[in-house]
Amino acid sequence: MTQALAPIHEVEIVEVGPRDGFQPIGPFIPTEQKLGFVDGAAKAGLRRIEIGSFVSAKAVPQMADTPEVLQRIGTAGGLLPQVLVPTYKRGVEALAAGAPMIAFVLSVSEAHNRNNVRQSPGESADAYAELMQATPAHIPVRLNLATSLDCPFDGRVAPDEVLALLERLVPMRPDAEVCLCDTTGRAAPAEVRQLFAQARSAFPDVRHWALHAHDTYGRGVANVFAAFEEGVRVFDAAMGGLGGCPFAPGATGNVATEDLVSMFDRMGVSTGVTLDALVPLANRAAALPGAQAGGQVRHVVRQMETTIPG
């Protein structure tokens, strides 16, 4: 697994638009259109793409076709499709469907986890343990800790709560990538920096850390930079800044993929993603009926295209 997740570039951006970006959209996006977005993201240079989730179609209707999307995508060209699973049952379904990588999600906060899967964090930890027993060693695993910094119901989440849960979870799959999530987008860079500093110090054997940032308060890019300064090299983002968690009232979109690519390009940090190919795709995503879009770079590019003589 370590080899499978080793970043080819200095930073790896995980495109989560087809899952986290699409899931709150009401009008169903045709499967062919979803496949087109995945293909466009891959052509722009994105290697790991979260193409959907195995969840209740009644709870999240937009994800009902994830098995078909997964079946039709494949892994040609080094693409690594990742699927989100919130329970043991859904994880087994994903593995049976041939998922080449799974991302298990549970919340640090009791209120959010119960609102999401009707279980306590401890019960979800038990489910993760059971799923890890059923997951072949060659299948890479991502462990997502939602509400690692803030809960929509309970407010701030203390780092000690995150570390205590990780103390239980990390030994279950020591080589798993651990992603700490700012589910509400309320966190500030100093909080992100502190949490990752403590987590990386407490668990030095975890080789791959990631941040899932939302841009609710316009701090998504700043929070990514803070995590980067703490040694994190994997970041989730969504084309066009799409998003809005249906289980986190008030949370808006993910940090925009094109905003991160632009920032890292300016810093001289390679992502492998071509901004010129990504921006048109982000504009298409933002124009989807019912989409909740965000980000800045695509607006700047559009303004430049309309004001600079050809």
Contacts in CASP RR format, 6 or more apart in sequence:
PFRMAT RR
TARGET T0000
AUTHOR 0000-0000-0000
METHOD contacts of the structure
MODEL  1
MTQALAPIHEVEIVEVGPRDGFQPIGPFIPTEQKLGFVDGAAKAGLRRIE
IGSFVSAKAVPQMADTPEVLQRIGTAGGLLPQVLVPTYKRGVEALAAGAP
MIAFVLSVSEAHNRNNVRQSPGESADAYAELMQATPAHIPVRLNLATSLD
CPFDGRVAPDEVLALLERLVPMRPDAEVCLCDTTGRAAPAEVRQLFAQAR
SAFPDVRHWALHAHDTYGRGVANVFAAFEEGVRVFDAAMGGLGGCPFAPG
ATGNVATEDLVSMFDRMGVSTGVTLDALVPLANRAAALPGAQAGGQVRHV
VRQMETTIPG
1 137 0 8 1.000
1 138 0 8 1.000
1 139 0 8 1.000
1 140 0 8 1.000
1 141 0 8 1.000
1 175 0 8 1.000
1 176 0 8 1.000
2 175 0 8 1.000
2 207 0 8 1.000
2 208 0 8 1.000
4 80 0 8 1.000
4 101 0 8 1.000
4 140 0 8 1.000
5 140 0 8 1.000
5 177 0 8 1.000
5 208 0 8 1.000
7 233 0 8 1.000
7 234 0 8 1.000
8 47 0 8 1.000
8 272 0 8 1.000
9 270 0 8 1.000
9 271 0 8 1.000
9 272 0 8 1.000
10 233 0 8 1.000
10 264 0 8 1.000
10 269 0 8 1.000
10 270 0 8 1.000
10 271 0 8 1.000
11 228 0 8 1.000
11 233 0 8 1.000
11 234 0 8 1.000
11 235 0 8 1.000
11 264 0 8 1.000
11 269 0 8 1.000
11 270 0 8 1.000
11 271 0 8 1.000
12 47 0 8 1.000
12 48 0 8 1.000
12 233 0 8 1.000
12 234 0 8 1.000
12 235 0 8 1.000
12 271 0 8 1.000
13 46 0 8 1.000
13 235 0 8 1.000
13 236 0 8 1.000
13 237 0 8 1.000
13 257 0 8 1.000
13 260 0 8 1.000
13 261 0 8 1.000
13 271 0 8 1.000
13 273 0 8 1.000
14 46 0 8 1.000
14 48 0 8 1.000
14 49 0 8 1.000
14 50 0 8 1.000
14 82 0 8 1.000
14 210 0 8 1.000
14 234 0 8 1.000
14 235 0 8 1.000
14 236 0 8 1.000
14 237 0 8 1.000
15 41 0 8 1.000
15 46 0 8 1.000
15 48 0 8 1.000
15 49 0 8 1.000
15 50 0 8 1.000
15 237 0 8 1.000
15 238 0 8 1.000
15 239 0 8 1.000
15 257 0 8 1.000
16 49 0 8 1.000
16 50 0 8 1.000
16 212 0 8 1.000
16 236 0 8 1.000
16 237 0 8 1.000
16 238 0 8 1.000
16 254 0 8 1.000
17 37 0 8 1.000
17 50 0 8 1.000
17 238 0 8 1.000
17 239 0 8 1.000
17 241 0 8 1.000
17 242 0 8 1.000
17 243 0 8 1.000
17 254 0 8 1.000
17 257 0 8 1.000
17 285 0 8 1.000
18 34 0 8 1.000
18 37 0 8 1.000
18 38 0 8 1.000
18 41 0 8 1.000
18 49 0 8 1.000
18 50 0 8 1.000
18 51 0 8 1.000
18 52 0 8 1.000
18 69 0 8 1.000
19 50 0 8 1.000
19 51 0 8 1.000
19 52 0 8 1.000
19 53 0 8 1.000
19 63 0 8 1.000
19 83 0 8 1.000
19 84 0 8 1.000
20 50 0 8 1.000
20 236 0 8 1.000
20 238 0 8 1.000
20 242 0 8 1.000
20 243 0 8 1.000
20 244 0 8 1.000
20 245 0 8 1.000
20 254 0 8 1.000
21 238 0 8 1.000
21 241 0 8 1.000
21 242 0 8 1.000
21 243 0 8 1.000
21 244 0 8 1.000
21 253 0 8 1.000
21 254 0 8 1.000
21 285 0 8 1.000
21 291 0 8 1.000
22 29 0 8 1.000
22 34 0 8 1.000
22 52 0 8 1.000
22 62 0 8 1.000
22 63 0 8 1.000
22 242 0 8 1.000
22 288 0 8 1.000
23 52 0 8 1.000
23 53 0 8 1.000
23 60 0 8 1.000
23 62 0 8 1.000
23 63 0 8 1.000
23 243 0 8 1.000
23 246 0 8 1.000
24 62 0 8 1.000
24 243 0 8 1.000
24 244 0 8 1.000
24 245 0 8 1.000
24 246 0 8 1.000
24 292 0 8 1.000
25 62 0 8 1.000
25 242 0 8 1.000
25 288 0 8 1.000
25 289 0 8 1.000
25 290 0 8 1.000
25 291 0 8 1.000
25 292 0 8 1.000
26 61 0 8 1.000
26 62 0 8 1.000
26 290 0 8 1.000
27 288 0 8 1.000
27 289 0 8 1.000
27 290 0 8 1.000
28 61 0 8 1.000
28 62 0 8 1.000
28 64 0 8 1.000
29 62 0 8 1.000
29 288 0 8 1.000
31 65 0 8 1.000
31 68 0 8 1.000
31 69 0 8 1.000
31 72 0 8 1.000
34 51 0 8 1.000
34 65 0 8 1.000
34 69 0 8 1.000
35 69 0 8 1.000
35 72 0 8 1.000
35 73 0 8 1.000
37 239 0 8 1.000
37 281 0 8 1.000
37 284 0 8 1.000
37 285 0 8 1.000
38 49 0 8 1.000
38 51 0 8 1.000
38 69 0 8 1.000
38 73 0 8 1.000
38 81 0 8 1.000
40 277 0 8 1.000
40 281 0 8 1.000
41 49 0 8 1.000
41 239 0 8 1.000
41 278 0 8 1.000
41 281 0 8 1.000
42 49 0 8 1.000
42 77 0 8 1.000
42 79 0 8 1.000
43 277 0 8 1.000
44 273 0 8 1.000
44 274 0 8 1.000
44 277 0 8 1.000
44 278 0 8 1.000
44 281 0 8 1.000
45 272 0 8 1.000
45 273 0 8 1.000
45 274 0 8 1.000
45 277 0 8 1.000
46 257 0 8 1.000
46 273 0 8 1.000
46 278 0 8 1.000
47 78 0 8 1.000
47 79 0 8 1.000
47 80 0 8 1.000
47 272 0 8 1.000
48 79 0 8 1.000
48 80 0 8 1.000
48 82 0 8 1.000
48 101 0 8 1.000
49 79 0 8 1.000
49 80 0 8 1.000
49 81 0 8 1.000
49 82 0 8 1.000
50 81 0 8 1.000
50 82 0 8 1.000
50 83 0 8 1.000
50 84 0 8 1.000
50 103 0 8 1.000
50 236 0 8 1.000
51 66 0 8 1.000
51 69 0 8 1.000
51 70 0 8 1.000
51 73 0 8 1.000
51 81 0 8 1.000
51 82 0 8 1.000
51 83 0 8 1.000
52 63 0 8 1.000
52 66 0 8 1.000
52 69 0 8 1.000
52 70 0 8 1.000
52 83 0 8 1.000
52 84 0 8 1.000
53 60 0 8 1.000
53 63 0 8 1.000
53 66 0 8 1.000
53 83 0 8 1.000
53 84 0 8 1.000
53 85 0 8 1.000
53 86 0 8 1.000
53 90 0 8 1.000
54 63 0 8 1.000
54 66 0 8 1.000
54 67 0 8 1.000
54 83 0 8 1.000
54 84 0 8 1.000
54 85 0 8 1.000
54 90 0 8 1.000
54 91 0 8 1.000
54 93 0 8 1.000
54 94 0 8 1.000
54 97 0 8 1.000
54 99 0 8 1.000
55 63 0 8 1.000
55 84 0 8 1.000
55 85 0 8 1.000
55 86 0 8 1.000
55 90 0 8 1.000
57 63 0 8 1.000
57 64 0 8 1.000
59 246 0 8 1.000
60 246 0 8 1.000
66 83 0 8 1.000
67 93 0 8 1.000
67 97 0 8 1.000
70 81 0 8 1.000
70 83 0 8 1.000
70 94 0 8 1.000
70 97 0 8 1.000
70 98 0 8 1.000
70 99 0 8 1.000
71 97 0 8 1.000
73 79 0 8 1.000
73 81 0 8 1.000
74 81 0 8 1.000
75 81 0 8 1.000
75 100 0 8 1.000
80 100 0 8 1.000
80 101 0 8 1.000
80 140 0 8 1.000
81 99 0 8 1.000
81 100 0 8 1.000
81 101 0 8 1.000
82 99 0 8 1.000
82 100 0 8 1.000
82 101 0 8 1.000
82 102 0 8 1.000
82 103 0 8 1.000
82 142 0 8 1.000
83 94 0 8 1.000
83 99 0 8 1.000
83 101 0 8 1.000
83 102 0 8 1.000
83 103 0 8 1.000
84 102 0 8 1.000
84 103 0 8 1.000
84 105 0 8 1.000
84 144 0 8 1.000
85 91 0 8 1.000
85 93 0 8 1.000
85 94 0 8 1.000
85 102 0 8 1.000
85 103 0 8 1.000
85 104 0 8 1.000
85 105 0 8 1.000
85 131 0 8 1.000
86 104 0 8 1.000
86 105 0 8 1.000
86 106 0 8 1.000
86 116 0 8 1.000
86 117 0 8 1.000
86 124 0 8 1.000
87 117 0 8 1.000
87 119 0 8 1.000
87 124 0 8 1.000
87 127 0 8 1.000
88 127 0 8 1.000
88 128 0 8 1.000
88 130 0 8 1.000
88 131 0 8 1.000
88 134 0 8 1.000
91 99 0 8 1.000
91 102 0 8 1.000
91 104 0 8 1.000
91 131 0 8 1.000
92 131 0 8 1.000
92 134 0 8 1.000
94 102 0 8 1.000
95 102 0 8 1.000
95 134 0 8 1.000
95 135 0 8 1.000
95 136 0 8 1.000
95 139 0 8 1.000
99 139 0 8 1.000
100 139 0 8 1.000
100 140 0 8 1.000
101 139 0 8 1.000
101 140 0 8 1.000
101 141 0 8 1.000
101 142 0 8 1.000
102 131 0 8 1.000
102 135 0 8 1.000
102 139 0 8 1.000
102 141 0 8 1.000
102 142 0 8 1.000
103 141 0 8 1.000
103 142 0 8 1.000
103 143 0 8 1.000
103 144 0 8 1.000
103 179 0 8 1.000
104 128 0 8 1.000
104 131 0 8 1.000
104 141 0 8 1.000
104 142 0 8 1.000
104 143 0 8 1.000
104 144 0 8 1.000
105 144 0 8 1.000
105 145 0 8 1.000
105 146 0 8 1.000
105 181 0 8 1.000
106 113 0 8 1.000
106 117 0 8 1.000
106 121 0 8 1.000
106 124 0 8 1.000
106 125 0 8 1.000
106 127 0 8 1.000
106 128 0 8 1.000
106 144 0 8 1.000
106 145 0 8 1.000
106 146 0 8 1.000
107 113 0 8 1.000
107 116 0 8 1.000
107 121 0 8 1.000
107 124 0 8 1.000
107 145 0 8 1.000
107 146 0 8 1.000
107 147 0 8 1.000
107 151 0 8 1.000
107 183 0 8 1.000
108 121 0 8 1.000
108 145 0 8 1.000
108 146 0 8 1.000
108 147 0 8 1.000
108 148 0 8 1.000
108 151 0 8 1.000
108 157 0 8 1.000
108 161 0 8 1.000
108 162 0 8 1.000
108 165 0 8 1.000
109 121 0 8 1.000
109 147 0 8 1.000
109 151 0 8 1.000
109 153 0 8 1.000
109 154 0 8 1.000
109 157 0 8 1.000
109 161 0 8 1.000
110 120 0 8 1.000
110 121 0 8 1.000
110 154 0 8 1.000
111 151 0 8 1.000
111 153 0 8 1.000
111 154 0 8 1.000
112 146 0 8 1.000
112 147 0 8 1.000
112 151 0 8 1.000
112 152 0 8 1.000
112 153 0 8 1.000
112 154 0 8 1.000
112 183 0 8 1.000
112 247 0 8 1.000
112 248 0 8 1.000
113 119 0 8 1.000
113 120 0 8 1.000
113 121 0 8 1.000
113 124 0 8 1.000
113 146 0 8 1.000
113 147 0 8 1.000
114 120 0 8 1.000
115 153 0 8 1.000
115 247 0 8 1.000
116 146 0 8 1.000
116 247 0 8 1.000
117 124 0 8 1.000
119 127 0 8 1.000
121 165 0 8 1.000
122 168 0 8 1.000
125 165 0 8 1.000
125 168 0 8 1.000
125 169 0 8 1.000
125 172 0 8 1.000
128 143 0 8 1.000
128 169 0 8 1.000
128 172 0 8 1.000
129 172 0 8 1.000
132 141 0 8 1.000
132 172 0 8 1.000
132 173 0 8 1.000
135 141 0 8 1.000
135 173 0 8 1.000
140 177 0 8 1.000
141 173 0 8 1.000
141 175 0 8 1.000
141 176 0 8 1.000
141 177 0 8 1.000
142 176 0 8 1.000
142 177 0 8 1.000
142 178 0 8 1.000
142 179 0 8 1.000
142 210 0 8 1.000
143 169 0 8 1.000
143 173 0 8 1.000
143 176 0 8 1.000
143 177 0 8 1.000
143 178 0 8 1.000
143 179 0 8 1.000
144 179 0 8 1.000
144 181 0 8 1.000
144 212 0 8 1.000
145 162 0 8 1.000
145 165 0 8 1.000
145 166 0 8 1.000
145 178 0 8 1.000
145 179 0 8 1.000
145 180 0 8 1.000
145 181 0 8 1.000
146 181 0 8 1.000
146 183 0 8 1.000
147 157 0 8 1.000
147 181 0 8 1.000
147 183 0 8 1.000
147 184 0 8 1.000
147 248 0 8 1.000
148 157 0 8 1.000
148 162 0 8 1.000
148 180 0 8 1.000
148 181 0 8 1.000
148 182 0 8 1.000
148 183 0 8 1.000
148 195 0 8 1.000
149 156 0 8 1.000
149 157 0 8 1.000
149 180 0 8 1.000
149 181 0 8 1.000
149 182 0 8 1.000
149 183 0 8 1.000
149 184 0 8 1.000
149 185 0 8 1.000
149 186 0 8 1.000
149 187 0 8 1.000
149 191 0 8 1.000
149 192 0 8 1.000
149 195 0 8 1.000
150 156 0 8 1.000
150 157 0 8 1.000
150 182 0 8 1.000
150 183 0 8 1.000
150 184 0 8 1.000
150 185 0 8 1.000
150 186 0 8 1.000
150 187 0 8 1.000
151 157 0 8 1.000
151 183 0 8 1.000
151 184 0 8 1.000
152 183 0 8 1.000
152 184 0 8 1.000
152 248 0 8 1.000
152 249 0 8 1.000
152 250 0 8 1.000
152 251 0 8 1.000
155 184 0 8 1.000
155 186 0 8 1.000
159 194 0 8 1.000
159 195 0 8 1.000
159 198 0 8 1.000
159 199 0 8 1.000
162 180 0 8 1.000
162 195 0 8 1.000
162 199 0 8 1.000
163 198 0 8 1.000
163 199 0 8 1.000
163 202 0 8 1.000
166 178 0 8 1.000
166 199 0 8 1.000
166 202 0 8 1.000
166 203 0 8 1.000
167 202 0 8 1.000
170 176 0 8 1.000
170 178 0 8 1.000
170 203 0 8 1.000
170 205 0 8 1.000
170 206 0 8 1.000
174 205 0 8 1.000
174 206 0 8 1.000
175 207 0 8 1.000
176 206 0 8 1.000
176 208 0 8 1.000
177 208 0 8 1.000
177 209 0 8 1.000
177 210 0 8 1.000
177 234 0 8 1.000
178 199 0 8 1.000
178 203 0 8 1.000
178 206 0 8 1.000
178 208 0 8 1.000
178 209 0 8 1.000
178 210 0 8 1.000
179 209 0 8 1.000
179 210 0 8 1.000
179 211 0 8 1.000
179 212 0 8 1.000
179 234 0 8 1.000
179 236 0 8 1.000
180 195 0 8 1.000
180 196 0 8 1.000
180 199 0 8 1.000
180 209 0 8 1.000
180 210 0 8 1.000
180 211 0 8 1.000
180 212 0 8 1.000
181 211 0 8 1.000
181 212 0 8 1.000
182 192 0 8 1.000
182 211 0 8 1.000
182 212 0 8 1.000
182 213 0 8 1.000
182 214 0 8 1.000
182 220 0 8 1.000
182 223 0 8 1.000
183 212 0 8 1.000
183 214 0 8 1.000
183 245 0 8 1.000
183 248 0 8 1.000
183 251 0 8 1.000
184 214 0 8 1.000
184 216 0 8 1.000
184 248 0 8 1.000
184 250 0 8 1.000
184 251 0 8 1.000
185 213 0 8 1.000
185 214 0 8 1.000
185 215 0 8 1.000
185 216 0 8 1.000
185 217 0 8 1.000
185 219 0 8 1.000
185 220 0 8 1.000
185 223 0 8 1.000
185 251 0 8 1.000
185 252 0 8 1.000
186 216 0 8 1.000
186 217 0 8 1.000
187 213 0 8 1.000
187 219 0 8 1.000
187 223 0 8 1.000
188 219 0 8 1.000
188 222 0 8 1.000
188 223 0 8 1.000
189 219 0 8 1.000
189 222 0 8 1.000
189 223 0 8 1.000
189 225 0 8 1.000
189 226 0 8 1.000
190 226 0 8 1.000
192 211 0 8 1.000
192 213 0 8 1.000
192 223 0 8 1.000
192 226 0 8 1.000
192 227 0 8 1.000
192 230 0 8 1.000
193 226 0 8 1.000
193 227 0 8 1.000
193 229 0 8 1.000
193 230 0 8 1.000
196 209 0 8 1.000
196 211 0 8 1.000
196 226 0 8 1.000
196 227 0 8 1.000
196 230 0 8 1.000
196 231 0 8 1.000
196 232 0 8 1.000
197 230 0 8 1.000
199 206 0 8 1.000
199 209 0 8 1.000
200 206 0 8 1.000
200 209 0 8 1.000
200 230 0 8 1.000
200 231 0 8 1.000
208 233 0 8 1.000
208 234 0 8 1.000
209 227 0 8 1.000
209 231 0 8 1.000
209 232 0 8 1.000
209 233 0 8 1.000
209 234 0 8 1.000
210 232 0 8 1.000
210 234 0 8 1.000
210 235 0 8 1.000
210 236 0 8 1.000
211 223 0 8 1.000
211 224 0 8 1.000
211 227 0 8 1.000
211 232 0 8 1.000
211 234 0 8 1.000
211 235 0 8 1.000
211 236 0 8 1.000
212 235 0 8 1.000
212 236 0 8 1.000
212 254 0 8 1.000
213 220 0 8 1.000
213 223 0 8 1.000
213 224 0 8 1.000
213 227 0 8 1.000
213 235 0 8 1.000
213 236 0 8 1.000
213 237 0 8 1.000
213 254 0 8 1.000
213 255 0 8 1.000
214 220 0 8 1.000
214 243 0 8 1.000
214 244 0 8 1.000
214 245 0 8 1.000
214 251 0 8 1.000
214 252 0 8 1.000
214 253 0 8 1.000
214 254 0 8 1.000
214 255 0 8 1.000
215 221 0 8 1.000
215 241 0 8 1.000
215 252 0 8 1.000
215 253 0 8 1.000
215 254 0 8 1.000
215 255 0 8 1.000
215 256 0 8 1.000
215 294 0 8 1.000
215 295 0 8 1.000
216 250 0 8 1.000
216 251 0 8 1.000
216 252 0 8 1.000
216 253 0 8 1.000
220 255 0 8 1.000
221 255 0 8 1.000
221 259 0 8 1.000
221 260 0 8 1.000
221 263 0 8 1.000
223 255 0 8 1.000
224 235 0 8 1.000
224 255 0 8 1.000
224 260 0 8 1.000
224 263 0 8 1.000
225 263 0 8 1.000
227 235 0 8 1.000
228 235 0 8 1.000
228 269 0 8 1.000
235 255 0 8 1.000
235 260 0 8 1.000
236 254 0 8 1.000
236 255 0 8 1.000
237 254 0 8 1.000
237 255 0 8 1.000
237 256 0 8 1.000
237 257 0 8 1.000
237 259 0 8 1.000
237 260 0 8 1.000
238 253 0 8 1.000
238 254 0 8 1.000
238 255 0 8 1.000
238 256 0 8 1.000
238 257 0 8 1.000
238 285 0 8 1.000
239 256 0 8 1.000
239 257 0 8 1.000
239 258 0 8 1.000
239 278 0 8 1.000
239 281 0 8 1.000
239 282 0 8 1.000
239 285 0 8 1.000
240 256 0 8 1.000
240 257 0 8 1.000
240 258 0 8 1.000
240 282 0 8 1.000
240 283 0 8 1.000
240 285 0 8 1.000
240 286 0 8 1.000
240 293 0 8 1.000
240 294 0 8 1.000
240 295 0 8 1.000
240 298 0 8 1.000
241 253 0 8 1.000
241 254 0 8 1.000
241 255 0 8 1.000
241 256 0 8 1.000
241 257 0 8 1.000
241 259 0 8 1.000
241 282 0 8 1.000
241 285 0 8 1.000
241 286 0 8 1.000
241 293 0 8 1.000
241 294 0 8 1.000
241 295 0 8 1.000
242 253 0 8 1.000
242 254 0 8 1.000
242 285 0 8 1.000
242 286 0 8 1.000
242 288 0 8 1.000
242 291 0 8 1.000
242 292 0 8 1.000
242 293 0 8 1.000
242 294 0 8 1.000
243 252 0 8 1.000
243 253 0 8 1.000
243 254 0 8 1.000
243 292 0 8 1.000
244 250 0 8 1.000
244 251 0 8 1.000
244 252 0 8 1.000
244 253 0 8 1.000
244 254 0 8 1.000
244 292 0 8 1.000
245 251 0 8 1.000
252 292 0 8 1.000
252 294 0 8 1.000
253 292 0 8 1.000
253 293 0 8 1.000
253 294 0 8 1.000
255 295 0 8 1.000
256 282 0 8 1.000
256 294 0 8 1.000
256 295 0 8 1.000
256 296 0 8 1.000
256 297 0 8 1.000
256 298 0 8 1.000
257 273 0 8 1.000
257 278 0 8 1.000
257 282 0 8 1.000
258 275 0 8 1.000
258 278 0 8 1.000
258 279 0 8 1.000
258 282 0 8 1.000
258 295 0 8 1.000
258 297 0 8 1.000
258 298 0 8 1.000
259 295 0 8 1.000
259 296 0 8 1.000
259 297 0 8 1.000
260 271 0 8 1.000
261 271 0 8 1.000
261 273 0 8 1.000
261 275 0 8 1.000
261 278 0 8 1.000
261 297 0 8 1.000
262 275 0 8 1.000
262 297 0 8 1.000
264 270 0 8 1.000
264 271 0 8 1.000
265 271 0 8 1.000
265 275 0 8 1.000
275 297 0 8 1.000
279 297 0 8 1.000
279 298 0 8 1.000
279 301 0 8 1.000
282 298 0 8 1.000
283 298 0 8 1.000
283 302 0 8 1.000
285 291 0 8 1.000
285 293 0 8 1.000
286 293 0 8 1.000
286 294 0 8 1.000
286 298 0 8 1.000
END
